[in-house]
Amino acid sequence: MNEIIMYDVLILGSGPAGLTAALYCARAGKKTLVLGGDRLGGQTAGIAVLENYPGWAGSGLELAEFMKKQAEIFGAEIKFVSAKEVAGDAESAFNILCDDGKRYVGKVVIIATGASPRKLEIDGARELFGRGVSYCATCDGFFYYGKDVVVMGGGNSALNDALYLADIAKNVKIVYRKGAFTRAEEVLRNRVSERENIECLFNTDLKKIAKTDDDKLCITTTADQEIICDGLFVAIGHEANTDYLTEDVKRDNMGRLIPSEMPKGMFVAGDVESEIKMQIATAVGTGCSAAMDAIAYLNQL
Ligand SMILES: Cc1cc2nc3c(=O)[nH]c(=O)nc-3n(C[C@H](O)[C@H](O)[C@H](O)COP(=O)(O)OP(=O)(O)OC[C@H]3O[C@@H](n4cnc5c(N)ncnc54)[C@H](O)[C@@H]3O)c2cc1C
């Protein structure tokens, strides 16, 4: 029979939130295991040039590799397996079944499994991802200086993206399938309506996307109208990666975990958490904060 190792801290996710939490927990002398999912770095692995994480000039993956090494220097262990089920509780210890068929046991769990942008499922969207189609205006907006872009969506994220892009791009069109931005905050609606280079196309949905001969995007709407632009930013929501948790762990209306509502001994950090502004800097900040809460909790056991 395999020996069961009891960890002080099990961390789910090897993105910036999970790796930061690992550094803090390991450096505080806690026996720490990161169950890092299918790949190091989470969403950062897809960032070729990271320009807005203070103190860093390099790719997102290089940052994650550096964070991993730093956590390992202080004794954190990392395995690239994904959680399938979290059982147990703070009284009896948590045990996490992973996709390698093994169970890992720990006194506390820090959840940092991130969120994935809801993907646009129309013809051409998958093929043109990274070649005109983006899910992150803050990350990719810079490449559209003085160009024409379209934002798809009608919630706060879409309007925030449109306002951000309006400072960079020449023209921004927001396409939204409903007749008004009823899901977005009034302050954002007002700001959008005040911007001369933002146009809103309501009751409009998208059917397909293709490249034109001169490397622009041709977006066809469900009403067969064609929009020619340089970039399409999709902001139709995010899905938190929490499938492996039971229903009784409380989520907000976006499916994200609410830090103050977590069961005893469970902590949350990064994009999986409600209310967060989804950036590396905020993931690192909440990773640090969740680790400090977990350390304080362990110290009073
Ligand atoms: C294309 C793109 C570009 C971006 N550019 C920037 C940028 O320029 N600047 C910036 O600040 N932000 C950028 N972001 C956002 C930033 O990457 C995220 O906000 C940040 O990575 C969130 O960190 P996280 O640790 O919370 O989650 P993630 O980075 O999403 O990491 C989640 C981790 O959890 C793991 N995981 C998932 N499910 C499980 C499971 N069941 N069990 C165990 N592990 C699991 C994943 O494998 C991953 O390791 C970008 C995002 C994208 C998609």
The ligand as an SDF file (V2000), in Angstrom:
LIG
                    3D

 53 58  0  0  0  0  0  0  0  0999 V2000
   -4.2230   35.4690  -24.0780 C   0  0  0  0  0  0  0  0  0  0  0  0
   -4.1230   36.1150  -22.7150 C   0  0  0  0  0  0  0  0  0  0  0  0
   -3.2880   37.1790  -22.5420 C   0  0  0  0  0  0  0  0  0  0  0  0
   -3.1790   37.7800  -21.3110 C   0  0  0  0  0  0  0  0  0  0  0  0
   -2.3260   38.8450  -21.1570 N   0  0  0  0  0  0  0  0  0  0  0  0
   -2.1810   39.4270  -19.9480 C   0  0  0  0  0  0  0  0  0  0  0  0
   -1.2870   40.5140  -19.7700 C   0  0  0  0  0  0  0  0  0  0  0  0
   -0.6330   40.9840  -20.7150 O   0  0  0  0  0  0  0  0  0  0  0  0
   -1.1570   41.0310  -18.5240 N   0  0  0  0  0  0  0  0  0  0  0  0
   -1.8580   40.5450  -17.4410 C   0  0  0  0  0  0  0  0  0  0  0  0
   -1.6680   41.0410  -16.3290 O   0  0  0  0  0  0  0  0  0  0  0  0
   -2.7510   39.5500  -17.6040 N   0  0  0  0  0  0  0  0  0  0  0  0
   -2.9270   38.9640  -18.8210 C   0  0  0  0  0  0  0  0  0  0  0  0
   -3.8300   37.9560  -18.9760 N   0  0  0  0  0  0  0  0  0  0  0  0
   -4.6150   37.5270  -17.8090 C   0  0  0  0  0  0  0  0  0  0  0  0
   -3.7530   36.6680  -16.8280 C   0  0  0  0  0  0  0  0  0  0  0  0
   -3.0350   35.6940  -17.5550 O   0  0  0  0  0  0  0  0  0  0  0  0
   -4.6370   36.0230  -15.7880 C   0  0  0  0  0  0  0  0  0  0  0  0
   -5.3720   37.0160  -15.1150 O   0  0  0  0  0  0  0  0  0  0  0  0
   -3.7970   35.2490  -14.7630 C   0  0  0  0  0  0  0  0  0  0  0  0
   -3.0090   34.2600  -15.3910 O   0  0  0  0  0  0  0  0  0  0  0  0
   -4.6860   34.5840  -13.7280 C   0  0  0  0  0  0  0  0  0  0  0  0
   -3.8690   33.8100  -12.8920 O   0  0  0  0  0  0  0  0  0  0  0  0
   -4.4710   32.5910  -12.0470 P   0  0  0  0  0  0  0  0  0  0  0  0
   -3.2970   31.9590  -11.3790 O   0  0  0  0  0  0  0  0  0  0  0  0
   -5.5990   33.0620  -11.2240 O   0  0  0  0  0  0  0  0  0  0  0  0
   -5.1260   31.6040  -13.1260 O   0  0  0  0  0  0  0  0  0  0  0  0
   -4.5520   30.9160  -14.4310 P   0  0  0  0  0  0  0  0  0  0  0  0
   -3.3920   31.6340  -14.9880 O   0  0  0  0  0  0  0  0  0  0  0  0
   -5.7300   30.6860  -15.2820 O   0  0  0  0  0  0  0  0  0  0  0  0
   -4.0200   29.5140  -13.8980 O   0  0  0  0  0  0  0  0  0  0  0  0
   -4.9360   28.5310  -13.4850 C   0  0  0  0  0  0  0  0  0  0  0  0
   -4.1560   27.2560  -13.1890 C   0  0  0  0  0  0  0  0  0  0  0  0
   -5.0600   26.2650  -12.6840 O   0  0  0  0  0  0  0  0  0  0  0  0
   -4.8380   25.0490  -13.3580 C   0  0  0  0  0  0  0  0  0  0  0  0
   -6.0520   24.2410  -13.2630 N   0  0  0  0  0  0  0  0  0  0  0  0
   -7.2420   24.3950  -13.9230 C   0  0  0  0  0  0  0  0  0  0  0  0
   -8.0920   23.4180  -13.5430 N   0  0  0  0  0  0  0  0  0  0  0  0
   -7.4320   22.6590  -12.6210 C   0  0  0  0  0  0  0  0  0  0  0  0
   -7.7710   21.5080  -11.8360 C   0  0  0  0  0  0  0  0  0  0  0  0
   -8.9650   20.9150  -11.9430 N   0  0  0  0  0  0  0  0  0  0  0  0
   -6.8310   20.9920  -10.9850 N   0  0  0  0  0  0  0  0  0  0  0  0
   -5.6010   21.5730  -10.8480 C   0  0  0  0  0  0  0  0  0  0  0  0
   -5.2280   22.6610  -11.5660 N   0  0  0  0  0  0  0  0  0  0  0  0
   -6.1290   23.1870  -12.4270 C   0  0  0  0  0  0  0  0  0  0  0  0
   -4.4250   25.4710  -14.7640 C   0  0  0  0  0  0  0  0  0  0  0  0
   -3.7420   24.3960  -15.4230 O   0  0  0  0  0  0  0  0  0  0  0  0
   -3.4970   26.6210  -14.4180 C   0  0  0  0  0  0  0  0  0  0  0  0
   -2.2330   26.1190  -14.0190 O   0  0  0  0  0  0  0  0  0  0  0  0
   -3.9430   37.3130  -20.2020 C   0  0  0  0  0  0  0  0  0  0  0  0
   -4.7990   36.2310  -20.3810 C   0  0  0  0  0  0  0  0  0  0  0  0
   -4.8890   35.6290  -21.6120 C   0  0  0  0  0  0  0  0  0  0  0  0
   -5.8120   34.4480  -21.7950 C   0  0  0  0  0  0  0  0  0  0  0  0
  1  2  1  0
  2  3  1  0
  2 52  2  0
  3  4  2  0
  4  5  1  0
  4 50  1  0
  5  6  2  0
  6  7  1  0
  6 13  1  0
  7  8  2  0
  7  9  1  0
  9 10  1  0
 10 11  2  0
 10 12  1  0
 12 13  2  0
 13 14  1  0
 14 15  1  0
 14 50  1  0
 15 16  1  0
 16 17  1  0
 16 18  1  0
 18 19  1  0
 18 20  1  0
 20 21  1  0
 20 22  1  0
 22 23  1  0
 23 24  1  0
 24 25  2  0
 24 26  1  0
 24 27  1  0
 27 28  1  0
 28 29  2  0
 28 30  1  0
 28 31  1  0
 31 32  1  0
 32 33  1  0
 33 34  1  0
 33 48  1  0
 34 35  1  0
 35 36  1  0
 35 46  1  0
 36 37  1  0
 36 45  1  0
 37 38  2  0
 38 39  1  0
 39 40  1  0
 39 45  2  0
 40 41  1  0
 40 42  2  0
 42 43  1  0
 43 44  2  0
 44 45  1  0
 46 47  1  0
 46 48  1  0
 48 49  1  0
 50 51  2  0
 51 52  1  0
 52 53  1  0
M  END
$$$$
